[in-house]
Amino acid sequence: MKIILATSMGGLGGTETASLRLGSLLARHGHEHDVLLAASDGPLVSDAQAAGMRWQNIDFYGGGRTGYLRAALSFARLLRRERPDIVHCQMARIVPACAIAAKTCSPRSKVFYHARGLNPETYPKIARLFAGLGVYIIANCRHEQQKLIRHGFPAGRTAYTYNALPPAPTVSAKTPRGFVMLGTLSRLDKVRAVHLTIDVFHTLLQRGLPIRLHIAGTGEERSALEAQAGRLGIADKVSFLGAVRDLNAYFADTDILVNTLDCAGDHGAGVGNNILEAGLYRTAVASYDAAGIAEMVENGKTGFCTPLHDQAALADALEQLVRSPELRQTFGNALHERVTRLCSDDEIYRTTMAAYAL
């Protein structure tokens, strides 16, 4: 089976990471040299090539409308040459160009959109447009699949599969120290709302808890977050790590992952790579109940999943975890079992192949 993954690989974000992991998984399961990455250049492209994917430099995101049309023509030429079984678009923007190119240049190719969240007002438009184009949809969690169906996309042309996991950890033990390290791991933007994590961290410090916070990721909100920590007088207890690629080192130094994703209603999708990675590394999680997070973080069973924007509930949950290493271990182990069962290589491969057979 020949598969083209069409996406942007311009950064180190969730979509780029998920695309790399999916392509690597497909290559490991016998599709080596049959997975082609049609994407812009970026820091993870060399990793994709090392994992067995071929790469075609096609950039749907550079150069405005002219650049998009140029990319669409390049993609059409690619389809005419490769005649893939599957075109698997990782981002909504490129789907119309890929679907039209498939109809004209490779009619036997099935086109899929991997749904990882849209602006709420976009769902009805996308449901109608993609249904009309004959596109299939793979959602990144059950929550996202049901949302698309509710907005009118045909149920028989959609499935869901969680994101693939990174390689198994080589180190899982936590670094011993005289305080508990809280951590965030996400892009630093308004939706990830790390400023809410800093607020709740400040509350916990006022309760006298022995804690520190390190913030991993890059983004436009970093300066504002640094200023916030300064205004609150806690800059000496908050560190900014920048982009993190060594998950072994990050999770060895992280006792609790905090996730204050600010996604209400139809905004946002999926479980989040940070949640899956925390489970892989047996790390306790305290998160807002947003998007599909509760599908992995079952409140009181595999972690704490508190109501959106309820800072008091989140602070109380974190205090329990800070005061009880036993509870941190229990939740970390329970999340590990759930994540590795639902997101194992074999399970992600099975659900992906089942989706391709729709």
Phi, psi and chi 1 to 4 in degrees:
 res  aa     phi    psi   chi1   chi2   chi3   chi4
   1 MET       -  124.4  178.1 -177.2  -72.0      -
   2 LYS   -96.5  129.4 -174.7  178.3  -71.0 -172.9
   3 ILE  -127.6  130.8  -57.1  161.5      -      -
   4 ILE  -108.5  123.0  -68.1 -179.5      -      -
   5 LEU   -96.2  114.8  -59.9 -177.9      -      -
   6 ALA  -106.3  126.6      -      -      -      -
   7 THR  -166.7 -175.0 -172.4      -      -      -
   8 SER  -106.2  139.5  166.8      -      -      -
   9 MET  -121.2   30.7  -66.9  -62.2  -74.9      -
  10 GLY   -72.6  -14.2      -      -      -      -
  11 GLY  -141.0 -155.3      -      -      -      -
  12 LEU  -120.1   29.0  -70.1  166.7      -      -
  13 GLY   -81.4 -175.3      -      -      -      -
  14 GLY   -63.7  -40.1      -      -      -      -
  15 THR   -67.6  -44.0  -62.1      -      -      -
  16 GLU   -61.2  -44.5  -68.3   94.1  -23.9      -
  17 THR   -64.6  -44.9  -60.4      -      -      -
  18 ALA   -63.9  -38.6      -      -      -      -
  19 SER   -64.6  -43.2  -58.6      -      -      -
  20 LEU   -60.8  -45.8  169.3   63.8      -      -
  21 ARG   -67.6  -38.9  -69.2  175.3 -175.8  171.1
  22 LEU   -65.3  -48.1  173.8   62.0      -      -
  23 GLY   -61.3  -39.3      -      -      -      -
  24 SER   -64.4  -40.9  -59.5      -      -      -
  25 LEU   -63.6  -44.7 -176.8  152.2      -      -
  26 LEU   -61.6  -41.0  -68.4  169.5      -      -
  27 ALA   -62.9  -40.4      -      -      -      -
  28 ARG   -67.6  -24.6  -70.6 -163.0  -59.4  -86.4
  29 HIS   -96.8   31.4  -82.8   74.4      -      -
  30 GLY    97.0    3.9      -      -      -      -
  31 HIS  -102.6   20.1  -60.1  -82.4      -      -
  32 GLU   -57.0  136.4 -170.8  174.4    6.3      -
  33 HIS    72.2   -5.3  -51.5  -54.5      -      -
  34 ASP  -106.1    4.3  -74.8  -25.8      -      -
  35 VAL  -110.1  119.0  179.7      -      -      -
  36 LEU  -115.2  127.9 -166.9  153.3      -      -
  37 LEU   -95.1  110.2 -177.7   66.3      -      -
  38 ALA  -100.2  100.9      -      -      -      -
  39 ALA  -161.8  162.9      -      -      -      -
  40 SER   -67.8  163.4   53.9      -      -      -
  41 ASP   -72.5  158.3 -161.5   -0.1      -      -
  42 GLY   178.6  179.2      -      -      -      -
  43 PRO   -66.7  -18.1   20.7  -31.6      -      -
  44 LEU  -101.7   -0.8  -63.3  179.5      -      -
  45 VAL   -64.0  -41.2  167.2      -      -      -
  46 SER   -63.8  -34.8   59.3      -      -      -
  47 ASP   -64.9  -39.9  -67.3  -13.5      -      -
  48 ALA   -62.5  -43.6      -      -      -      -
  49 GLN   -65.7  -40.0  -67.5  174.0  -57.8      -
  50 ALA   -64.2  -27.5      -      -      -      -
  51 ALA   -81.6   -3.9      -      -      -      -
  52 GLY   109.5    3.8      -      -      -      -
  53 MET   -87.2  145.1  -73.2  176.3  -95.5      -
  54 ARG   -85.7  155.2  -67.5 -178.7  -69.6  141.3
  55 TRP  -129.3  132.3  172.5   51.6      -      -
  56 GLN  -120.0  121.8  179.8   74.3   40.7      -
  57 ASN   -77.7   99.4 -169.5  -14.9      -      -
  58 ILE  -130.4  119.8  -62.0  179.1      -      -
  59 ASP  -112.8  104.3 -174.9    1.2      -      -
  60 PHE   -81.6   -6.7  -77.5   95.3      -      -
  61 TYR  -111.7   -2.6  -74.4   81.1      -      -
  62 GLY  -108.6  140.3      -      -      -      -
  63 GLY    87.4   17.3      -      -      -      -
  64 GLY    61.9 -146.6      -      -      -      -
  65 ARG   -64.9  -39.1  -68.8 -177.7 -179.7  179.9
  66 THR   -62.4  -43.4  -58.8      -      -      -
  67 GLY   -63.3  -38.3      -      -      -      -
  68 TYR   -64.3  -45.5 -174.0   85.0      -      -
  69 LEU   -63.9  -39.8  -69.4  173.0      -      -
  70 ARG   -62.3  -42.0 -170.2  162.5   47.8 -116.4
  71 ALA   -65.1  -40.0      -      -      -      -
  72 ALA   -61.7  -40.6      -      -      -      -
  73 LEU   -66.7  -40.4  -69.5  173.1      -      -
  74 SER   -63.6  -39.2  -63.9      -      -      -
  75 PHE   -67.6  -39.1 -166.0   80.5      -      -
  76 ALA   -60.7  -42.3      -      -      -      -
  77 ARG   -63.7  -38.8  -71.7 -167.0  -67.7  -91.1
  78 LEU   -62.4  -44.1  176.5   66.7      -      -
  79 LEU   -65.1  -40.2  -71.9 -172.4      -      -
  80 ARG   -61.7  -35.3 -171.6  175.2  -70.1  113.3
  81 ARG   -79.5  -42.5 -177.3  178.9   75.3 -119.9
  82 GLU   -89.5  -31.6  -64.3  -71.7  -19.0      -
  83 ARG    47.6   60.7  -53.9  -75.7  174.2  155.6
  84 PRO   -72.4  159.2   30.9  -37.6      -      -
  85 ASP   -75.8  -38.2  -59.9  -75.6      -      -
  86 ILE  -130.4  132.9  -58.3  -66.9      -      -
  87 VAL  -111.8  114.7  174.8      -      -      -
  88 HIS  -113.2   96.1 -166.7  156.8      -      -
  89 CYS   -81.4  128.5  -57.2      -      -      -
  90 GLN   -92.5   -6.1  -54.2  -65.4  -57.6      -
  91 MET  -141.9  146.4  -51.2  174.4   88.3      -
  92 ALA   -66.7  -36.5      -      -      -      -
  93 ARG   -55.9  -35.9  174.0 -174.6  173.3   88.3
  94 ILE   -89.0   -8.1   61.7 -178.4      -      -
  95 VAL   -61.2  -49.0  171.5      -      -      -
  96 PRO   -56.9  -44.8  -27.1   36.8      -      -
  97 ALA   -62.4  -42.0      -      -      -      -
  98 CYS   -68.9  -39.9  -66.2      -      -      -
  99 ALA   -67.2  -42.8      -      -      -      -
 100 ILE   -66.8  -40.6  -67.0  169.2      -      -
 101 ALA   -62.4  -40.0      -      -      -      -
 102 ALA   -64.7  -42.2      -      -      -      -
 103 LYS   -61.8  -35.2  -74.0 -179.4 -176.6  -64.5
 104 THR   -92.7  -30.3   56.2      -      -      -
 105 CYS  -114.0  -19.7  -60.5      -      -      -
 106 SER  -154.7   71.2 -176.3      -      -      -
 107 PRO   -59.8  -23.4  -23.2   33.2      -      -
 108 ARG   -78.5  -10.5   65.0 -179.5  -69.4  -88.0
 109 SER   -76.6  132.4  -58.8      -      -      -
 110 LYS   -92.1  133.8  -66.5  173.2   72.2  172.0
 111 VAL  -106.4  128.1  177.9      -      -      -
 112 PHE  -118.5  144.7  -73.7   80.5      -      -
 113 TYR  -111.5  127.9  162.2   52.2      -      -
 114 HIS   -92.9  104.5 -152.9  124.9      -      -
 115 ALA   -79.5  115.5      -      -      -      -
 116 ARG  -123.7   26.9  -65.9 -167.5  171.4   92.2
 117 GLY   108.6  141.2      -      -      -      -
 118 LEU  -138.0  167.3  -59.8  161.9      -      -
 119 ASN   -62.2  139.6  -68.1  -32.5      -      -
 120 PRO   -51.8  -41.3  -26.2   33.9      -      -
 121 GLU   -71.6  -10.6   64.6  -84.1    9.4      -
 122 THR   -85.4  -22.5  -52.2      -      -      -
 123 TYR   -55.5  -50.5  -81.7   94.7      -      -
 124 PRO   -59.8  -38.8  -21.4   32.9      -      -
 125 LYS   -66.0  -45.9  -58.3  172.9 -173.7  175.9
 126 ILE   -65.2  -40.7  -72.9  -65.5      -      -
 127 ALA   -59.2  -44.4      -      -      -      -
 128 ARG   -69.8  -47.2  -70.8 -167.0  -59.9  -90.4
 129 LEU   -63.0  -49.5  174.9   61.4      -      -
 130 PHE   -69.3  -34.4  -72.5    7.3      -      -
 131 ALA   -62.8  -42.6      -      -      -      -
 132 GLY   -65.3  -30.3      -      -      -      -
 133 LEU   -82.5   -3.5  -72.1  170.1      -      -
 134 GLY    76.8   20.3      -      -      -      -
 135 VAL   -79.4  148.9  171.7      -      -      -
 136 TYR  -101.0  155.9  -63.1   81.2      -      -
 137 ILE  -126.4  132.3  -66.3 -177.5      -      -
 138 ILE  -110.4  114.4  -57.6  174.9      -      -
 139 ALA   -85.0  157.1      -      -      -      -
 140 ASN   -92.3    9.4   66.0  -14.2      -      -
 141 CYS  -171.9  168.4   66.2      -      -      -
 142 ARG   -63.4  -39.0 -175.7  174.8   61.0 -110.1
 143 HIS   -56.9  -44.6  168.7   86.2      -      -
 144 GLU   -69.4  -39.5 -178.8   70.5    0.7      -
 145 GLN   -60.2  -47.0 -179.7 -163.7   31.9      -
 146 GLN   -65.2  -33.6  -66.1  -55.2  -49.5      -
 147 LYS   -63.0  -44.9 -170.9 -167.3  -51.2  179.3
 148 LEU   -64.2  -41.2  -72.2  157.0      -      -
 149 ILE   -63.8  -42.2  -66.0  170.1      -      -
 150 ARG   -61.4  -30.9  175.7  162.1   46.9   82.3
 151 HIS   -89.3    9.3  -76.9  -70.4      -      -
 152 GLY   108.1    0.6      -      -      -      -
 153 PHE   -75.9  138.6 -166.1   82.0      -      -
 154 PRO   -58.5  126.2  -22.4   33.0      -      -
 155 ALA   -61.2  -33.0      -      -      -      -
 156 GLY   -73.7   -6.6      -      -      -      -
 157 ARG  -115.2   22.8  -78.7  174.0   31.6 -157.1
 158 THR  -137.7  148.6 -178.6      -      -      -
 159 ALA  -144.2  178.1      -      -      -      -
 160 TYR  -139.9  150.1   77.0   89.7      -      -
 161 THR  -149.3  142.3  179.2      -      -      -
 162 TYR   -75.0  167.6  -62.9  109.1      -      -
 163 ASN   -69.1  147.6  -73.2  -11.5      -      -
 164 ALA   -70.1  153.7      -      -      -      -
 165 LEU   -88.7  157.9  -65.6  171.5      -      -
 166 PRO   -73.1  174.9   27.9  -34.2      -      -
 167 PRO   -57.3  152.3  -23.6   33.3      -      -
 168 ALA   -59.1  145.8      -      -      -      -
 169 PRO   -62.4  145.8   -7.6   14.6      -      -
 170 THR   -92.9  -19.8   57.3      -      -      -
 171 VAL  -136.1  129.6  177.8      -      -      -
 172 SER  -124.0  -12.3   59.2      -      -      -
 173 ALA   -70.8  142.1      -      -      -      -
 174 LYS   -81.4  146.4  -58.6  -61.3 -178.3 -174.1
 175 THR   -72.6  122.1  -57.7      -      -      -
 176 PRO   -70.8  140.6   23.7  -30.7      -      -
 177 ARG  -161.8  174.2   57.2  172.4   77.7   80.6
 178 GLY   -91.0   12.2      -      -      -      -
 179 PHE  -146.2  169.1   56.0   87.3      -      -
 180 VAL  -102.2  128.5  175.0      -      -      -
 181 MET   -95.4  118.8  179.8   64.9   82.5      -
 182 LEU   -91.5  148.3  -80.1   57.5      -      -
 183 GLY  -144.2  150.8      -      -      -      -
 184 THR  -118.6  153.4   68.7      -      -      -
 185 LEU  -146.6   93.9 -179.3   59.7      -      -
 186 SER  -169.4  170.7   68.8      -      -      -
 187 ARG   -66.1  145.1  179.3  166.2  177.1   78.9
 188 LEU   -93.1   80.8  -55.7 -176.7      -      -
 189 ASP  -132.0  178.8   60.4   20.9      -      -
 190 LYS   -67.0  -33.7  -68.2 -173.9 -177.4  -61.7
 191 VAL   -68.4  -40.3  172.3      -      -      -
 192 ARG   -70.8  -22.0  -85.5   68.7  175.3 -168.9
 193 ALA    51.6   48.9      -      -      -      -
 194 VAL   -64.9  -19.6  174.7      -      -      -
 195 HIS   -60.9  -29.1   67.2  -78.7      -      -
 196 LEU   -72.1  -33.3  -62.1  175.6      -      -
 197 THR   -63.7  -43.1  -64.5      -      -      -
 198 ILE   -62.6  -39.4  -66.8  176.3      -      -
 199 ASP   -61.6  -46.2  -77.7  -19.6      -      -
 200 VAL   -71.3  -32.0   80.6      -      -      -
 201 PHE   -61.9  -42.4  174.8   70.7      -      -
 202 HIS   -60.5  -41.1 -178.9 -128.7      -      -
 203 THR   -60.3  -43.1  -63.2      -      -      -
 204 LEU   -67.6  -36.3  -64.5  174.4      -      -
 205 LEU   -62.8  -38.3  -74.6  173.3      -      -
 206 GLN   -65.7  -22.9  -69.1  177.6  -42.5      -
 207 ARG   -82.7   -1.0  -64.4 -178.3 -175.1 -178.0
 208 GLY    83.7   20.1      -      -      -      -
 209 LEU   -81.5  142.8  -64.8  175.7      -      -
 210 PRO   -82.1   85.4   30.9  -33.1      -      -
 211 ILE  -134.9  159.2   53.9  175.0      -      -
 212 ARG  -135.6  164.5  -61.0  -71.0 -173.4  -84.9
 213 LEU  -133.2  128.2  171.9   65.8      -      -
 214 HIS  -120.0  140.7   60.9 -165.3      -      -
 215 ILE  -116.5  117.1  -65.2  170.2      -      -
 216 ALA  -104.6  138.3      -      -      -      -
 217 GLY   128.8  166.4      -      -      -      -
 218 THR  -124.0  163.8   61.2      -      -      -
 219 GLY   155.1  174.3      -      -      -      -
 220 GLU   -69.9  -13.6   61.1  -87.1   17.5      -
 221 GLU   -92.2   -0.4  -70.0  -65.3  -61.4      -
 222 ARG   -58.6  -47.0  174.1  162.6  176.6  167.9
 223 SER   -60.9  -41.4  -64.9      -      -      -
 224 ALA   -65.5  -36.7      -      -      -      -
 225 LEU   -68.9  -41.1  -64.2  170.9      -      -
 226 GLU   -62.4  -41.2  -69.2  174.5  -27.2      -
 227 ALA   -65.5  -38.8      -      -      -      -
 228 GLN   -60.7  -46.2  178.2 -172.5    5.0      -
 229 ALA   -61.2  -37.6      -      -      -      -
 230 GLY   -65.8  -44.5      -      -      -      -
 231 ARG   -61.4  -35.7  -74.3 -164.8  -51.2  -87.3
 232 LEU   -81.5   -5.9  -67.0  172.3      -      -
 233 GLY    73.7   26.9      -      -      -      -
 234 ILE  -122.5   17.2   57.9  173.5      -      -
 235 ALA   -59.7  -28.9      -      -      -      -
 236 ASP   -73.2  -12.4   60.5  -35.6      -      -
 237 LYS  -110.1    3.2  -65.8 -179.8  172.8   59.2
 238 VAL  -122.3  127.5  179.9      -      -      -
 239 SER  -121.2  146.4   55.0      -      -      -
 240 PHE  -110.6  120.6  -70.6   81.3      -      -
 241 LEU   -94.1  -14.0  -54.3  179.4      -      -
 242 GLY    71.8 -160.7      -      -      -      -
 243 ALA   -66.3  134.8      -      -      -      -
 244 VAL  -116.9  123.3  166.5      -      -      -
 245 ARG  -114.3  -18.0  -62.9 -172.6   67.8  176.2
 246 ASP   -94.3   89.5 -173.8  -11.6      -      -
 247 LEU   -67.9  -31.0  -66.6  177.1      -      -
 248 ASN   -57.2  -49.4  -72.7  -50.9      -      -
 249 ALA   -67.5  -41.8      -      -      -      -
 250 TYR   -62.0  -48.4  175.3   79.3      -      -
 251 PHE   -78.7  -21.3  -80.4  105.9      -      -
 252 ALA   -62.9  -30.7      -      -      -      -
 253 ASP   -98.8    5.6  -72.8  -20.6      -      -
 254 THR  -119.0  120.0  -56.1      -      -      -
 255 ASP   -89.1  -34.2  -61.7  -59.5      -      -
 256 ILE  -139.5  128.4  -54.7  166.8      -      -
 257 LEU   -90.4  128.8 -177.7   79.0      -      -
 258 VAL  -109.6  135.6 -171.3      -      -      -
 259 ASN  -137.6  105.2 -171.0   51.5      -      -
 260 THR  -110.7   46.1   49.6      -      -      -
 261 LEU   -54.7  126.7 -175.8   71.0      -      -
 262 ASP  -100.9   78.3 -169.4    4.8      -      -
 263 CYS  -129.6  107.9  -71.5      -      -      -
 264 ALA  -105.7  151.0      -      -      -      -
 265 GLY    59.8 -128.6      -      -      -      -
 266 ASP   -84.7    2.7  -76.1  -15.5      -      -
 267 HIS   -80.2  131.5 -167.9   71.9      -      -
 268 GLY    87.3  159.8      -      -      -      -
 269 ALA  -156.1  161.5      -      -      -      -
 270 GLY    81.9  178.6      -      -      -      -
 271 VAL   -92.9  -32.4  174.2      -      -      -
 272 GLY    99.2  127.7      -      -      -      -
 273 ASN   -58.9  -33.1  -73.6  -30.9      -      -
 274 ASN   -63.3  -36.8   56.6  -12.7      -      -
 275 ILE   -66.9  -45.2  -58.1  -65.2      -      -
 276 LEU   -63.4  -40.8  -58.5 -179.0      -      -
 277 GLU   -66.4  -39.3  -70.0  156.6   -0.6      -
 278 ALA   -60.1  -42.6      -      -      -      -
 279 GLY   -62.9  -42.4      -      -      -      -
 280 LEU   -58.4  -36.7 -172.5   65.0      -      -
 281 TYR   -96.6   17.6  -77.8   84.1      -      -
 282 ARG    52.7   43.8  -59.8  179.7 -175.4  -87.4
 283 THR  -108.5  130.7  -60.3      -      -      -
 284 ALA   -64.1  144.7      -      -      -      -
 285 VAL  -124.5  136.9  170.1      -      -      -
 286 ALA  -123.8  118.4      -      -      -      -
 287 SER  -138.0  154.6  174.2      -      -      -
 288 TYR   -65.4  150.9  -80.1  159.7      -      -
 289 ASP   -84.4   91.8 -175.2   -1.6      -      -
 290 ALA  -135.6  152.8      -      -      -      -
 291 ALA    48.7 -131.4      -      -      -      -
 292 GLY  -101.6   18.3      -      -      -      -
 293 ILE   -58.8  -36.8  -69.5  167.9      -      -
 294 ALA   -65.4  -13.6      -      -      -      -
 295 GLU   -69.2  -22.4  -66.4  175.2   36.2      -
 296 MET  -109.8  -46.9  -68.5  -66.2  168.3      -
 297 VAL   -94.9   90.0 -175.6      -      -      -
 298 GLU   -82.3  119.2  -61.1  175.9  -69.3      -
 299 ASN   -57.3  124.1 -169.6   44.3      -      -
 300 GLY    82.1   -3.1      -      -      -      -
 301 LYS  -117.9  -54.3  -65.0 -179.5 -179.7  179.4
 302 THR  -114.9   11.2   60.9      -      -      -
 303 GLY   155.0 -169.6      -      -      -      -
 304 PHE  -109.8  128.2  -76.9  121.5      -      -
 305 CYS  -128.3   93.6 -162.0      -      -      -
 306 THR   -96.9  160.8   61.2      -      -      -
 307 PRO   -58.8  145.0  -25.7   35.4      -      -
 308 LEU   -56.0  131.5 -171.7   67.6      -      -
 309 HIS    71.6    4.6  -62.0  153.8      -      -
 310 ASP   -88.1   86.2 -169.0  -22.7      -      -
 311 GLN   -66.1  -32.8  -71.1  -73.8   74.6      -
 312 ALA   -65.3  -43.7      -      -      -      -
 313 ALA   -65.0  -40.7      -      -      -      -
 314 LEU   -66.0  -42.1 -178.8   61.9      -      -
 315 ALA   -61.8  -42.7      -      -      -      -
 316 ASP   -64.6  -40.6  -69.9  -15.8      -      -
 317 ALA   -63.1  -44.9      -      -      -      -
 318 LEU   -65.1  -37.7  -77.4  165.9      -      -
 319 GLU   -60.9  -41.6 -177.9  170.7   -3.7      -
 320 GLN   -58.2  -43.9  -71.0 -175.0   61.2      -
 321 LEU   -68.6  -39.9  -71.9  170.3      -      -
 322 VAL   -62.5  -41.1  169.5      -      -      -
 323 ARG   -79.6  -13.9  -66.3 -170.3 -176.7  -79.5
 324 SER  -129.3   97.0  175.9      -      -      -
 325 PRO   -62.1  -29.4   16.2  -26.9      -      -
 326 GLU   -64.4  -41.8  -64.7   79.9   13.7      -
 327 LEU   -67.5  -38.4 -175.4   59.9      -      -
 328 ARG   -59.3  -43.6  -65.0 -161.1  -62.4  -88.5
 329 GLN   -67.2  -42.1 -175.6  175.2   40.9      -
 330 THR   -60.7  -48.5  -64.1      -      -      -
 331 PHE   -66.4  -40.9  -80.8  175.5      -      -
 332 GLY   -60.7  -43.1      -      -      -      -
 333 ASN   -67.6  -40.4  -71.4  -22.5      -      -
 334 ALA   -66.4  -41.0      -      -      -      -
 335 LEU   -67.0  -38.5 -176.1   60.3      -      -
 336 HIS   -58.3  -44.8  177.1   81.6      -      -
 337 GLU   -62.8  -42.4 -171.8  -78.3  -31.4      -
 338 ARG   -69.6  -45.8 -174.3  162.9 -178.4   79.5
 339 VAL   -64.5  -46.4  163.7      -      -      -
 340 THR   -72.1  -21.8   53.5      -      -      -
 341 ARG   -78.1  -45.3  174.7  165.7   50.8   85.3
 342 LEU   -84.5  -19.2  -65.8  178.1      -      -
 343 CYS  -123.9   21.7  -56.1      -      -      -
 344 SER   -64.5  160.0   68.2      -      -      -
 345 ASP   -54.8  -46.5  -84.1    6.2      -      -
 346 ASP   -64.0  -39.2  -73.3  -15.0      -      -
 347 GLU   -71.3  -42.9 -178.6   63.0    9.9      -
 348 ILE   -65.6  -39.6  -61.1  -60.0      -      -
 349 TYR   -64.0  -43.4 -176.9   72.6      -      -
 350 ARG   -61.2  -47.1 -178.1 -169.6   69.5   78.6
 351 THR   -70.7  -32.2   52.6      -      -      -
 352 THR   -68.2  -45.3  -59.7      -      -      -
 353 MET   -63.7  -38.0  -70.2  -62.9  108.2      -
 354 ALA   -63.7  -39.0      -      -      -      -
 355 ALA   -65.7  -42.4      -      -      -      -
 356 TYR   -61.1  -24.3  -72.9  166.7      -      -
 357 ALA   -88.9    3.5      -      -      -      -
 358 LEU   -55.2      -  -74.5  172.9      -      -
